[in-house]
């Protein structure tokens, strides 16, 4: 009886759980993207939007 009560997930907490999972994945993605550009910056590489565009 107690196990069935603990497994109940109402729509409010379910949507909060989905929102937390999406936010976690996006945060992890941005974090590793920043780490990648920090490491590339150590080797003198620029971000794609920082590269100079030359028009001949």
Secondary structure as GFF3:
##gff-version 3
##sequence-region A 1 56
A	DSSP	alpha_helix	2	6	.	.	.	ID=ss1
A	DSSP	alpha_helix	11	42	.	.	.	ID=ss2
A	DSSP	three_ten_helix	48	50	.	.	.	ID=ss3
###
